[in-house]
């Protein structure tokens, strides 16, 4: 994230550009000295008026140039991980569907009955735990 704030650096009022989040997942964190760009406010005013690029402003632009590829790579990595999870889940559902289709009718009925029994046990256990938790909360 790029932030801007005024502060004092030596005897002059400065305009400080801060790249506060240059290290995202999967990227190496940058040194703090690379994340702060100091620019004299008087120099910034003269830059604006004369449309001349000073060394401080050039460092700011270089920081932004570094920030954009890191940000885009992070977004791509996050999207690819999400896409991989969707594909793994889809493959799982396809395997289950194929396995269900290859089972015989009797085997499917037995499996369905077994699963319903397991779900009933889980519901009873969940109700029991919920009641115990409610009792603990009331006692406190």
Backbone as ProteinMPNN parsed JSONL, in Angstrom:
{"seq_chain_A": "XXXXXXXXXXXXXXXXXXXXXXXXXXXXXXXXXXXXXXXXXXXXXXXXXXXXXXXXXXXXXXXXXXXXXXXXXXXXXXXXXXXXXXXXXXXXXXXXXXXXXXXXXXXXXXXXXXXXXXXXXXXXXXXXXXXXXXXXXXXX", "coords_chain_A": {"N_chain_A": [[0.842, -1.164, 0.0], [0.555, 2.173, -0.785], [1.435, 5.032, 0.875], [1.176, 8.435, 1.977], [2.679, 10.926, 3.88], [3.305, 13.834, 5.886], [6.317, 14.829, 7.44], [9.176, 15.326, 9.591], [12.411, 15.514, 8.477], [15.621, 15.814, 9.043], [16.338, 19.28, 9.024], [14.308, 20.241, 7.489], [10.912, 20.404, 6.309], [9.338, 17.517, 5.248], [8.007, 15.466, 2.666], [6.834, 12.329, 2.862], [6.865, 9.331, 1.23], [5.503, 6.205, 1.612], [5.934, 2.784, 1.206], [4.132, 0.526, 2.409], [3.338, -2.156, 2.353], [5.041, -4.046, 0.867], [5.741, -6.654, 0.957], [4.236, -9.459, 0.169], [2.368, -12.542, 0.322], [4.514, -15.13, -0.473], [6.462, -13.5, -1.514], [9.613, -11.862, -1.103], [10.346, -9.872, 1.736], [10.958, -6.381, 1.487], [13.71, -4.227, 2.292], [13.425, -1.751, 4.891], [14.58, 0.677, 4.254], [14.25, 0.693, 1.541], [11.595, 1.039, 1.345], [10.781, 3.53, 2.128], [10.536, 6.755, 0.885], [11.906, 9.82, 0.86], [11.095, 13.18, 0.291], [11.652, 16.52, -0.175], [9.263, 18.936, 0.751], [9.276, 21.436, -0.414], [10.733, 20.888, -2.666], [8.993, 19.107, -3.863], [6.899, 20.802, -4.499], [8.16, 22.451, -6.355], [8.69, 20.584, -8.301], [6.141, 19.951, -9.137], [5.323, 22.382, -10.192], [7.22, 22.881, -12.226], [7.279, 20.605, -13.72], [9.47, 18.906, -13.651], [11.502, 16.081, -13.066], [12.851, 15.064, -10.118], [15.6, 13.5, -8.313], [14.623, 12.308, -5.954], [11.901, 12.029, -6.561], [12.121, 10.361, -8.731], [13.053, 8.071, -7.443], [10.738, 7.454, -6.032], [8.999, 6.811, -8.156], [10.372, 4.585, -9.142], [10.008, 2.866, -6.978], [7.244, 2.473, -7.132], [7.165, 1.164, -9.585], [8.38, -1.234, -8.838], [6.52, -2.159, -7.042], [4.132, -2.758, -8.477], [4.557, -5.173, -10.194], [5.017, -7.069, -8.159], [2.603, -7.017, -6.775], [0.806, -7.864, -8.805], [1.81, -10.467, -9.32], [1.289, -11.659, -6.858], [-1.521, -11.599, -6.814], [-2.028, -13.264, -9.021], [-0.901, -15.694, -8.111], [-2.583, -16.222, -5.919], [-5.028, -16.533, -7.277], [-4.443, -18.769, -8.917], [-4.035, -20.717, -6.928], [-6.64, -20.843, -5.877], [-8.017, -21.715, -8.16], [-6.785, -24.219, -8.534], [-7.718, -25.502, -6.233], [-10.468, -25.596, -6.787], [-10.434, -27.248, -9.05], [-9.356, -29.61, -7.919], [-11.428, -30.261, -6.157], [-13.526, -30.66, -7.963], [-12.563, -32.878, -9.382], [-12.595, -34.74, -7.302], [-15.383, -34.94, -6.84], [-16.166, -36.039, -9.294], [-14.827, -38.527, -9.193], [-16.198, -39.701, -7.04], [-18.795, -39.797, -8.066], [-18.434, -41.546, -10.244], [-17.618, -43.814, -8.846], [-19.982, -44.336, -7.413], [-21.703, -44.966, -9.509], [-20.662, -47.36, -10.435], [-21.189, -49.143, -8.445], [-23.374, -51.75, -7.25], [-26.998, -51.974, -6.918], [-27.852, -53.002, -4.416], [-25.533, -52.713, -2.879], [-25.322, -49.924, -2.861], [-27.608, -49.225, -1.378], [-26.955, -50.331, 1.126], [-24.683, -48.8, 1.757], [-25.859, -46.249, 1.852], [-27.607, -46.56, 4.03], [-25.752, -47.065, 6.074], [-24.348, -44.605, 6.081], [-26.427, -42.855, 6.827], [-26.895, -43.748, 9.419], [-24.439, -43.073, 10.596], [-24.564, -40.267, 10.353], [-26.762, -39.749, 12.031], [-25.655, -40.492, 14.507], [-23.637, -38.559, 14.709], [-25.203, -36.212, 14.837], [-26.547, -36.593, 17.273], [-24.375, -36.591, 19.036], [-23.405, -34.007, 18.566], [-25.576, -32.487, 19.502], [-25.461, -33.189, 22.197], [-22.942, -32.128, 22.957], [-23.433, -29.422, 22.429], [-25.418, -28.85, 24.34], [-23.942, -29.256, 26.679], [-22.062, -27.198, 26.425], [-23.759, -24.968, 26.509], [-24.666, -25.241, 29.108], [-22.248, -24.853, 30.503], [-21.777, -22.164, 29.841], [-23.944, -20.879, 31.054], [-23.352, -21.368, 33.717], [-21.137, -19.791, 34.163]], "CA_chain_A": [[0.0, 0.0, 0.0], [1.329, 3.394, -0.9], [0.887, 6.074, 1.73], [1.913, 9.68, 1.936], [2.467, 11.754, 5.057], [4.313, 14.864, 6.116], [7.108, 14.614, 8.643], [10.395, 16.124, 9.573], [13.627, 14.766, 8.194], [16.633, 16.863, 9.246], [15.778, 20.575, 9.403], [13.288, 20.637, 6.525], [9.66, 19.66, 6.262], [9.447, 16.572, 4.138], [6.876, 14.677, 2.235], [7.371, 10.965, 2.913], [6.063, 8.311, 0.559], [5.819, 4.936, 2.269], [5.412, 1.552, 0.624], [4.032, -0.204, 3.661], [3.078, -3.583, 2.207], [5.728, -4.561, -0.306], [5.994, -8.084, 1.04], [3.018, -10.236, 0.21], [2.606, -13.976, 0.38], [5.374, -15.666, -1.514], [7.494, -12.573, -1.96], [10.559, -11.506, -0.05], [10.133, -8.509, 2.225], [11.978, -5.418, 1.108], [14.263, -3.481, 3.418], [12.696, -0.528, 5.22], [15.183, 1.788, 3.514], [13.716, 0.669, 0.183], [10.169, 1.29, 1.398], [10.539, 4.938, 2.421], [11.128, 7.698, -0.054], [11.754, 11.169, 1.384], [11.137, 14.217, -0.73], [11.386, 17.82, 0.436], [7.995, 19.48, 0.274], [9.584, 22.536, -1.331], [11.134, 20.251, -3.924], [7.787, 18.547, -4.466], [6.161, 21.922, -5.082], [8.856, 22.879, -7.57], [8.492, 19.505, -9.289], [4.786, 20.098, -9.662], [5.242, 23.604, -10.987], [8.084, 22.871, -13.403], [7.165, 19.285, -14.341], [10.809, 18.339, -13.697], [11.592, 14.907, -12.204], [14.07, 15.056, -9.308], [16.091, 12.181, -7.928], [13.691, 11.758, -4.972], [10.683, 11.629, -7.253], [12.487, 9.203, -9.551], [13.064, 6.918, -6.523], [9.335, 7.131, -5.779], [8.491, 6.117, -9.34], [11.003, 3.257, -9.164], [9.313, 2.055, -5.967], [5.936, 2.092, -7.686], [7.438, 0.16, -10.619], [8.636, -2.508, -8.152], [5.3, -2.551, -6.348], [3.121, -3.303, -9.376], [4.739, -6.594, -10.53], [4.849, -7.886, -6.954], [1.164, -7.079, -6.53], [0.185, -8.703, -9.83], [2.208, -11.86, -9.09], [0.56, -12.129, -5.685], [-2.904, -11.853, -7.227], [-2.023, -14.452, -9.874], [-0.669, -16.862, -7.256], [-3.808, -16.472, -5.153], [-6.028, -17.035, -8.218], [-4.064, -20.126, -9.308], [-4.321, -21.614, -5.797], [-8.087, -21.014, -5.832], [-8.379, -22.536, -9.31], [-6.336, -25.584, -8.247], [-8.641, -26.068, -5.24], [-11.724, -25.894, -7.495], [-10.212, -28.424, -9.899], [-9.236, -30.796, -7.056], [-12.767, -30.591, -5.647], [-14.286, -31.202, -9.095], [-12.059, -34.238, -9.625], [-13.107, -35.574, -6.213], [-16.799, -35.206, -7.099], [-16.255, -36.961, -10.425], [-14.45, -39.869, -8.723], [-17.298, -40.218, -6.214], [-19.907, -40.106, -8.969], [-18.078, -42.766, -10.988], [-17.655, -44.933, -7.897], [-21.394, -44.643, -7.121], [-22.32, -45.583, -10.685], [-20.16, -48.721, -10.632], [-21.72, -50.007, -7.38], [-24.67, -52.355, -7.49], [-28.12, -51.368, -6.193], [-27.821, -53.457, -3.014], [-24.374, -52.088, -2.225], [-25.66, -48.509, -2.653], [-28.562, -49.147, -0.27], [-26.202, -50.583, 2.361], [-23.854, -47.629, 2.016], [-26.747, -45.155, 2.249], [-28.068, -46.837, 5.389], [-24.595, -46.867, 6.96], [-24.091, -43.17, 6.18], [-27.504, -42.246, 7.616], [-26.629, -44.089, 10.821], [-23.314, -42.248, 11.048], [-25.064, -38.896, 10.505], [-27.596, -39.705, 13.243], [-24.738, -40.504, 15.651], [-22.997, -37.244, 14.767], [-26.184, -35.226, 15.294], [-26.764, -36.81, 18.709], [-23.164, -36.138, 19.724], [-23.366, -32.543, 18.455], [-26.585, -31.963, 20.437], [-24.943, -33.399, 23.54], [-21.874, -31.15, 23.181], [-24.042, -28.088, 22.468], [-26.069, -28.703, 25.644], [-22.881, -29.097, 27.687], [-21.504, -25.856, 26.265], [-24.748, -24.019, 27.02], [-24.639, -25.376, 30.576], [-21.022, -24.171, 30.976], [-21.946, -20.724, 29.68], [-24.89, -20.441, 32.08], [-22.678, -21.442, 35.026], [-20.145, -18.71, 34.277]], "C_chain_A": [[0.891, 1.232, 0.0], [0.665, 4.45, -0.049], [1.75, 7.303, 1.659], [1.631, 10.432, 3.223], [3.609, 12.756, 5.186], [5.048, 14.549, 7.405], [8.337, 15.487, 8.592], [11.584, 15.198, 9.405], [14.721, 15.824, 8.108], [15.917, 18.164, 9.582], [14.607, 20.988, 8.517], [12.02, 19.823, 6.702], [9.722, 18.758, 5.047], [8.111, 15.937, 3.851], [7.411, 13.252, 2.113], [6.396, 10.025, 2.226], [6.476, 6.97, 1.141], [5.14, 3.796, 1.538], [5.295, 0.563, 1.776], [3.812, -1.698, 3.49], [3.732, -4.118, 0.933], [6.059, -6.041, -0.188], [4.668, -8.8, 1.227], [3.388, -11.702, 0.3], [3.493, -14.397, -0.786], [6.433, -14.709, -2.017], [8.396, -12.231, -0.785], [10.27, -10.09, 0.432], [11.292, -7.606, 1.82], [12.476, -4.687, 2.35], [13.47, -2.204, 3.637], [13.261, 0.65, 4.445], [14.683, 1.837, 2.075], [12.232, 1.042, 0.172], [9.825, 2.744, 1.688], [11.251, 5.812, 1.401], [10.852, 9.085, 0.49], [11.908, 12.175, 0.25], [10.808, 15.536, -0.033], [10.102, 18.403, -0.142], [8.217, 20.655, -0.671], [9.976, 21.975, -2.694], [9.909, 19.675, -4.633], [6.966, 19.644, -5.136], [6.829, 22.375, -6.378], [8.731, 21.838, -8.676], [7.142, 19.69, -9.962], [4.699, 21.303, -10.593], [6.051, 23.522, -12.269], [8.02, 21.584, -14.216], [8.533, 18.648, -14.579], [10.875, 17.189, -12.714], [12.917, 14.944, -11.455], [14.45, 13.631, -8.961], [15.144, 11.53, -6.916], [12.42, 11.24, -5.644], [10.945, 10.42, -8.139], [12.543, 7.937, -8.693], [11.64, 6.482, -6.19], [8.755, 6.347, -6.948], [9.09, 4.72, -9.467], [10.337, 2.328, -8.157], [7.956, 1.596, -6.453], [6.115, 1.035, -8.767], [7.716, -1.207, -10.005], [7.359, -3.05, -7.518], [4.304, -3.249, -7.265], [3.353, -4.761, -9.757], [4.559, -7.517, -9.321], [3.374, -8.085, -6.666], [0.475, -8.003, -7.527], [0.543, -10.175, -9.641], [1.475, -12.448, -7.899], [-0.881, -12.472, -6.047], [-2.993, -13.094, -8.108], [-1.831, -15.725, -9.062], [-1.925, -17.227, -6.489], [-4.892, -17.057, -6.066], [-5.712, -18.469, -8.639], [-4.303, -21.123, -8.173], [-5.82, -21.884, -5.69], [-8.539, -21.943, -6.957], [-7.969, -23.986, -9.088], [-7.267, -26.25, -7.241], [-9.972, -26.44, -5.896], [-11.551, -27.145, -8.353], [-10.063, -29.699, -9.072], [-10.605, -31.236, -6.544], [-13.634, -31.186, -6.752], [-13.852, -32.635, -9.4], [-12.568, -35.194, -8.554], [-14.57, -35.938, -6.466], [-16.974, -36.175, -8.268], [-15.888, -38.384, -10.01], [-15.572, -40.501, -7.891], [-18.478, -40.618, -7.09], [-19.639, -41.395, -9.738], [-18.132, -43.982, -10.07], [-19.091, -45.322, -7.567], [-22.071, -45.338, -8.293], [-21.865, -47.021, -10.876], [-20.651, -49.676, -9.531], [-23.069, -50.584, -7.807], [-25.733, -51.699, -6.624], [-28.096, -51.751, -4.713], [-26.683, -52.798, -2.24], [-24.643, -50.602, -1.942], [-26.623, -48.341, -1.484], [-27.862, -49.357, 1.071], [-25.352, -49.369, 2.748], [-24.696, -46.449, 2.485], [-27.236, -45.347, 3.679], [-26.947, -46.614, 6.409], [-24.329, -45.374, 7.167], [-25.168, -42.447, 6.987], [-27.318, -42.538, 9.106], [-25.488, -43.242, 11.39], [-23.743, -40.794, 11.258], [-25.931, -38.75, 11.757], [-26.721, -39.675, 14.499], [-24.071, -39.14, 15.818], [-23.955, -36.171, 15.277], [-26.44, -35.363, 16.791], [-25.576, -36.304, 19.518], [-23.065, -34.614, 19.703], [-24.372, -31.904, 19.405], [-26.096, -32.072, 21.877], [-23.87, -32.351, 23.871], [-22.446, -29.746, 23.276], [-24.729, -27.847, 23.812], [-25.044, -28.511, 26.754], [-22.266, -27.698, 27.618], [-22.473, -24.791, 26.786], [-24.787, -24.055, 28.542], [-23.426, -24.681, 31.149], [-21.165, -22.66, 30.905], [-22.876, -20.178, 30.75], [-24.248, -20.432, 33.461], [-21.68, -20.329, 35.212], [-20.866, -17.441, 34.41]], "O_chain_A": [[1.879, 1.29, 0.731], [-0.52, 4.74, -0.216], [2.929, 7.223, 1.317], [0.475, 10.567, 3.622], [4.71, 12.554, 4.673], [4.449, 14.052, 8.358], [8.518, 16.284, 7.672], [11.725, 14.211, 10.127], [14.728, 16.639, 7.186], [14.966, 18.146, 10.363], [13.974, 22.009, 8.786], [12.055, 18.691, 7.185], [10.109, 19.182, 3.957], [7.217, 15.888, 4.696], [8.338, 13.001, 1.344], [5.23, 9.941, 2.61], [7.66, 6.635, 1.162], [3.936, 3.828, 1.282], [6.248, -0.154, 2.084], [4.083, -2.453, 4.424], [3.043, -4.59, 0.028], [6.598, -6.629, -1.125], [4.061, -8.755, 2.297], [4.565, -12.061, 0.349], [3.235, -14.05, -1.939], [7.234, -15.081, -2.875], [7.988, -12.302, 0.374], [9.982, -9.205, -0.374], [12.451, -8.019, 1.816], [11.75, -4.547, 3.334], [12.912, -1.638, 2.697], [12.511, 1.529, 4.021], [14.688, 2.899, 1.452], [11.673, 1.329, -0.887], [8.676, 3.148, 1.507], [12.429, 5.615, 1.104], [9.695, 9.496, 0.576], [12.755, 12.021, -0.63], [9.778, 15.641, 0.632], [9.877, 18.373, -1.351], [7.45, 20.855, -1.613], [9.602, 22.514, -3.735], [9.802, 19.747, -5.857], [6.404, 19.438, -6.212], [6.156, 22.648, -7.372], [8.673, 22.184, -9.856], [7.016, 19.599, -11.184], [4.073, 21.239, -11.651], [5.621, 24.038, -13.301], [8.635, 21.485, -15.278], [8.74, 17.947, -15.569], [10.344, 17.31, -11.61], [13.983, 14.867, -12.067], [13.729, 12.682, -9.268], [14.886, 10.329, -7.002], [11.933, 10.153, -5.331], [10.083, 9.552, -8.281], [12.14, 6.862, -9.138], [11.363, 5.288, -6.077], [8.092, 5.329, -6.748], [8.398, 3.779, -9.855], [10.124, 1.148, -8.437], [7.559, 0.455, -6.214], [5.311, 0.107, -8.864], [7.338, -2.231, -10.576], [7.149, -4.262, -7.468], [3.691, -4.239, -6.864], [2.413, -5.55, -9.656], [4.015, -8.614, -9.446], [2.942, -9.193, -6.348], [-0.349, -8.833, -7.14], [-0.319, -11.042, -9.785], [1.08, -13.614, -7.928], [-1.4, -13.51, -5.637], [-3.922, -13.89, -7.967], [-2.515, -16.722, -9.294], [-2.295, -18.399, -6.413], [-5.6, -17.981, -5.665], [-6.617, -19.302, -8.711], [-4.727, -22.251, -8.423], [-6.23, -23.018, -5.443], [-9.343, -22.848, -6.736], [-8.728, -24.895, -9.422], [-7.575, -27.434, -7.375], [-10.539, -27.489, -5.59], [-12.43, -28.006, -8.378], [-10.573, -30.752, -9.457], [-10.908, -32.428, -6.5], [-14.398, -32.118, -6.502], [-14.69, -33.501, -9.647], [-12.931, -36.331, -8.858], [-14.957, -37.098, -6.327], [-17.847, -37.041, -8.225], [-16.547, -39.34, -10.418], [-15.857, -41.691, -8.025], [-19.089, -41.664, -6.873], [-20.526, -42.239, -9.865], [-18.624, -45.042, -10.455], [-19.396, -46.509, -7.453], [-22.922, -46.205, -8.094], [-22.611, -47.829, -11.429], [-20.536, -50.893, -9.678], [-23.797, -49.996, -8.606], [-25.411, -50.951, -5.701], [-28.3, -50.896, -3.851], [-26.852, -52.38, -1.095], [-24.237, -50.085, -0.901], [-26.473, -47.416, -0.685], [-28.14, -48.649, 2.039], [-25.31, -48.968, 3.911], [-24.304, -45.728, 3.403], [-27.275, -44.392, 4.455], [-27.173, -46.043, 7.475], [-24.112, -44.931, 8.295], [-24.861, -41.528, 7.746], [-27.558, -41.674, 9.949], [-25.563, -42.757, 12.519], [-23.332, -40.16, 12.229], [-25.843, -37.745, 12.462], [-27.002, -38.932, 15.439], [-23.954, -38.63, 16.932], [-23.56, -35.314, 16.067], [-26.539, -34.361, 17.499], [-25.748, -35.666, 20.557], [-22.686, -33.999, 20.7], [-24.069, -30.897, 20.045], [-26.293, -31.158, 22.678], [-23.895, -31.758, 24.95], [-22.003, -28.954, 24.108], [-24.632, -26.752, 24.365], [-25.246, -27.704, 27.661], [-21.984, -27.09, 28.651], [-22.055, -23.827, 27.427], [-24.926, -23.017, 29.188], [-23.529, -23.992, 32.164], [-20.724, -21.951, 31.809], [-22.615, -19.108, 31.301], [-24.568, -19.578, 34.287], [-21.4, -19.954, 36.35], [-20.243, -16.385, 34.521]]}, "name": "protein", "num_of_chains": 1, "seq": "XXXXXXXXXXXXXXXXXXXXXXXXXXXXXXXXXXXXXXXXXXXXXXXXXXXXXXXXXXXXXXXXXXXXXXXXXXXXXXXXXXXXXXXXXXXXXXXXXXXXXXXXXXXXXXXXXXXXXXXXXXXXXXXXXXXXXXXXXXXX"}
